[in-house]
Amino acid sequence: MAAPGERSAYRHRFVSPGPLLLVHAHPDDETITCGGLMARAAQAGTPVTLVTCNRGEAGEVIPPGLRHLAGDALGEYREGELARACAALGVTDHRWLGRVGRWHDSGMVRVGEGILAAAPDAISPDAFAAPDAFDAQVKALVDVVRDVGPRVVVSYDHAGGYGHPDHVRAHEITMAAVAEVDPDASAITVAATAAPRDEVDAALAVLRRRSWLGLPVPPVDDLPTVPDATITTRLPLGGARVAKLAALRAHATQIAVYDDGAEPPVYALSNGLAQPVLGVECFVHLRGPRAAADDLLAPA
């Protein structure tokens, strides 16, 4: 909490100094990590631009009636899911990196029993994480950064949040593109999405007491979190969590939502593990002025 006379970490007013740019790997990543941020920004009239790097063609499909979808067919279907999620969040400026379908989902292998991941043994030349694609991806993102003129850019940390190679690449091209546009780090703030370990652990303990949920609850070590003390920005979602839940439901091939009024609501990916939808979204400052993050994202 802020000391007396300092700005509160849980302001109810949302102030924007300028455009917000988000760089995410696949459809659904934007909603899981910062759907509340986008909804609050859109509600406040802040210009929001979402860049998605590929269509998530390698995603595992949850609903039995849609499991015939694979490859390009799944990618096309997820285009529609993303459009519906953006509508729920109030985001009107969505762009595919380069062009729709320019790069494909690189795939992943799971690490352990949770959602942590790593790169597969082989990555195809047209995959987003392909080594030879890096320069073209940076150029495509530089074009967006110059066009949008963001004050704050949000993506992932160096590990890509949970280790997926496309998330790692999204972080790498984000840092490279911003460095090219703002070499002295004086104009653009870059922040990474993050989940605070202690808060997630406490929410998981609540879920374990919810016997009627019927889903396994993972240990916190099986989820991507960071120490709470490393969080530099906390954004209470308030009513924006309703929009976030609607956007999560829009990604029905990838996400199941369980919201029976109990706190917190729950979502699960294709592995069926219960994860909490917290009432706060958190970020870690990576680069550039901290003042922009203090104004756009309520500071910790």
C-alpha positions in Angstrom: 0.0 0.0 0.0 1.1 3.6 -0.6 2.4 5.6 2.3 0.2 8.6 3.4 0.3 11.3 0.8 1.4 8.9 -2.0 -0.8 7.6 -4.8 -2.9 4.6 -3.7 -2.1 1.2 -5.4 -5.9 0.7 -5.8 -7.1 3.8 -7.4 -10.7 3.7 -8.8 -9.9 6.4 -11.4 -8.2 5.2 -14.6 -5.9 7.8 -16.2 -4.2 7.4 -19.6 -1.3 9.4 -20.9 -1.5 7.9 -24.4 -2.0 4.9 -26.6 -1.6 1.3 -25.3 -0.1 -1.4 -27.5 -0.3 -5.1 -26.6 1.7 -7.8 -28.3 0.4 -11.3 -27.8 1.3 -14.7 -29.3 -2.0 -16.4 -30.0 -5.7 -15.7 -29.7 -6.8 -16.0 -26.0 -3.4 -14.9 -24.6 -4.6 -11.3 -24.6 -7.7 -12.1 -22.5 -6.1 -14.5 -20.0 -3.2 -12.1 -19.2 -4.6 -8.6 -19.5 -8.3 -8.7 -20.7 -9.2 -6.5 -17.7 -6.5 -3.9 -18.6 -7.9 -3.6 -22.2 -11.5 -3.4 -21.0 -10.6 -0.6 -18.5 -8.6 1.2 -21.0 -11.3 1.0 -23.7 -13.9 2.2 -21.2 -11.7 5.2 -20.3 -11.3 6.1 -24.0 -7.7 5.1 -24.2 -6.6 4.1 -27.7 -5.9 0.3 -27.5 -4.1 -1.6 -30.2 -3.8 -5.4 -30.0 -1.3 -7.2 -32.1 -1.6 -11.0 -32.4 1.4 -12.9 -33.8 -0.3 -16.0 -35.2 -3.7 -17.8 -35.2 -2.9 -20.6 -32.8 -3.3 -23.4 -35.3 -1.6 -25.9 -32.9 -4.0 -25.3 -30.0 -5.8 -28.2 -28.3 -9.6 -28.0 -28.7 -11.8 -28.5 -25.6 -15.4 -28.9 -26.9 -15.9 -32.4 -28.4 -18.1 -31.0 -31.1 -15.2 -28.9 -32.4 -12.3 -31.4 -32.1 -12.4 -31.9 -35.9 -10.8 -28.5 -36.2 -7.1 -28.6 -36.8 -4.4 -26.6 -38.7 -5.8 -23.8 -40.9 -9.4 -24.7 -40.1 -8.7 -24.2 -36.4 -6.8 -21.0 -37.2 -9.7 -19.6 -39.1 -12.1 -20.5 -36.3 -9.9 -18.9 -33.7 -9.9 -15.7 -35.8 -13.6 -15.5 -35.1 -13.1 -16.2 -31.4 -10.6 -13.4 -31.2 -13.0 -11.0 -32.9 -15.7 -11.9 -30.4 -13.3 -11.5 -27.5 -12.2 -8.1 -28.8 -15.8 -7.0 -29.0 -16.4 -8.1 -25.4 -13.4 -6.1 -24.3 -14.2 -3.0 -26.4 -11.0 -3.3 -28.5 -11.6 -2.0 -32.0 -8.0 -1.9 -33.3 -6.7 -5.5 -33.7 -3.9 -6.3 -36.1 -2.2 -9.6 -37.1 1.6 -9.3 -37.2 2.6 -8.9 -40.8 -0.8 -10.2 -42.1 -3.2 -12.9 -41.0 -1.6 -16.3 -41.4 1.9 -14.9 -42.1 3.4 -17.0 -39.3 2.0 -20.2 -37.8 1.8 -21.5 -34.3 5.1 -23.2 -33.4 3.6 -25.7 -31.0 5.0 -26.7 -27.6 5.7 -29.6 -25.3 4.4 -29.6 -21.7 6.8 -29.4 -18.8 5.6 -31.2 -15.7 1.9 -31.6 -14.8 0.8 -27.9 -15.0 0.8 -25.5 -17.9 4.5 -24.8 -18.1 5.9 -25.4 -21.6 9.0 -25.5 -23.8 9.8 -25.5 -27.5 9.2 -28.7 -29.4 12.3 -30.6 -30.8 11.5 -29.3 -34.4 10.1 -26.0 -35.5 9.0 -25.5 -39.1 10.3 -22.7 -41.2 6.9 -21.0 -41.4 6.5 -21.1 -37.6 6.5 -17.9 -35.6 9.5 -19.1 -33.5 11.6 -20.0 -36.6 15.0 -18.5 -36.2 15.1 -17.0 -39.7 11.8 -15.1 -39.2 13.0 -12.8 -36.4 14.2 -9.8 -38.5 11.0 -9.7 -40.6 8.9 -9.9 -37.4 10.8 -7.0 -35.8 10.3 -5.0 -39.0 6.6 -5.7 -39.0 6.2 -4.7 -35.4 8.3 -1.6 -35.8 5.8 -0.5 -38.4 3.0 -0.9 -35.9 4.9 0.9 -33.1 5.6 3.8 -35.4 2.0 4.0 -36.6 0.4 3.7 -33.2 2.9 5.8 -31.2 2.2 4.0 -27.9 3.2 5.3 -24.5 3.0 1.8 -23.0 3.6 -1.6 -24.6 2.6 -4.8 -22.9 3.9 -8.3 -23.8 5.6 -11.1 -21.8 8.8 -11.5 -19.9 12.0 -13.1 -21.2 10.6 -16.6 -20.5 7.4 -15.9 -22.3 5.3 -16.2 -19.2 5.0 -20.0 -19.2 7.7 -21.0 -21.7 5.8 -21.4 -25.0 8.3 -20.6 -27.8 5.9 -18.2 -29.4 5.6 -16.2 -26.2 9.3 -16.0 -25.9 9.6 -14.8 -29.5 6.8 -12.2 -28.9 8.9 -10.8 -26.0 12.1 -10.8 -28.1 10.6 -8.9 -31.0 8.7 -6.5 -28.7 12.0 -5.5 -27.0 13.8 -5.2 -30.3 11.1 -3.2 -32.0 10.7 -0.7 -29.1 14.5 -0.4 -28.9 14.6 0.5 -32.6 11.9 3.1 -32.2 13.0 4.5 -28.8 16.7 3.7 -28.5 17.3 5.8 -25.4 14.3 4.3 -23.6 12.9 7.8 -22.9 9.4 7.7 -24.5 8.0 4.1 -24.4 7.4 2.0 -21.3 7.4 -1.7 -21.7 5.7 -4.0 -19.2 5.4 -7.7 -18.9 2.2 -9.5 -17.8 2.8 -11.4 -14.5 0.9 -13.5 -11.9 1.8 -12.9 -8.3 2.8 -16.2 -6.6 1.3 -15.6 -3.2 -2.0 -14.3 -4.5 -2.4 -17.1 -7.0 -1.5 -19.6 -4.2 -4.1 -18.2 -1.9 -6.7 -18.4 -4.7 -5.8 -22.0 -5.5 -6.4 -22.8 -1.8 -9.9 -21.4 -2.0 -10.6 -23.5 -5.1 -9.5 -26.7 -3.4 -12.2 -26.1 -0.8 -14.8 -25.8 -3.6 -15.7 -29.5 -3.8 -18.5 -29.0 -6.3 -16.1 -27.6 -8.8 -15.1 -31.0 -10.0 -11.7 -30.0 -11.5 -8.2 -30.7 -10.2 -6.5 -27.7 -8.7 -2.7 -27.6 -9.5 0.0 -26.6 -7.0 1.2 -23.1 -7.5 4.6 -24.4 -8.7 2.9 -25.8 -11.8 1.7 -22.4 -12.9 3.7 -19.4 -14.2 4.0 -16.9 -11.4 6.6 -14.4 -10.1 7.4 -13.4 -6.5 4.9 -10.8 -5.3 7.7 -8.3 -4.5 8.7 -8.1 -8.1 5.4 -6.8 -9.3 5.7 -3.2 -10.2 2.1 -2.5 -11.3 -1.2 -3.8 -10.0 -4.5 -3.0 -11.8 -7.8 -3.8 -9.9 -10.3 -4.9 -12.5 -13.6 -4.0 -10.8 -16.4 -4.2 -13.2 -14.0 -4.9 -16.1 -13.7 -8.5 -14.9 -17.2 -9.0 -16.3 -15.9 -8.1 -19.7 -12.9 -10.3 -19.2 -15.0 -13.3 -18.3 -17.1 -12.7 -21.5 -14.0 -12.5 -23.6 -12.7 -15.8 -22.0 -16.0 -17.5 -22.9 -15.5 -16.2 -26.5 -12.3 -18.4 -26.8 -14.4 -21.6 -26.3 -12.0 -23.9 -28.2 -9.3 -23.1 -25.7 -11.0 -22.1 -22.5 -13.8 -23.3 -20.2 -15.2 -20.8 -17.8 -16.8 -21.8 -14.4 -18.6 -18.8 -12.8 -21.3 -19.7 -10.4 -21.1 -16.5 -8.3 -18.4 -17.9 -6.0 -15.2 -15.9 -5.6 -13.0 -16.2 -7.5 -14.4 -17.3 -10.9 -12.5 -20.2 -12.5 -11.2 -21.0 -16.0 -9.5 -24.1 -17.3 -7.4 -24.8 -20.4 -7.4 -28.1 -22.3 -5.5 -29.8 -19.5 -8.6 -29.3 -17.3 -6.8 -27.7 -14.4 -8.7 -25.1 -12.4 -7.2 -21.6 -12.4 -8.6 -18.5 -10.7 -9.7 -15.4 -12.5 -8.2 -12.9 -10.1 -9.8 -9.5 -9.5 -6.4 -7.8 -10.3 -4.0 -8.0 -13.2 -0.3 -7.5 -12.5 2.7 -6.4 -14.5 6.5 -6.0 -14.2 8.3 -3.0 -15.6 10.9 -4.0 -18.2 12.0 -0.8 -20.0 11.5 2.9 -20.4 9.9 5.6 -18.1 8.1 4.3 -15.0 5.9 7.4 -15.0 3.9 6.2 -17.9 3.1 2.9 -16.2 2.2 4.9 -13.0 -0.4 6.9 -15.0 -1.7 4.1 -17.3 -1.6 1.2 -14.9 -2.2 1.7 -11.2 1.2 1.3 -9.6 2.0 -1.3 -6.9 
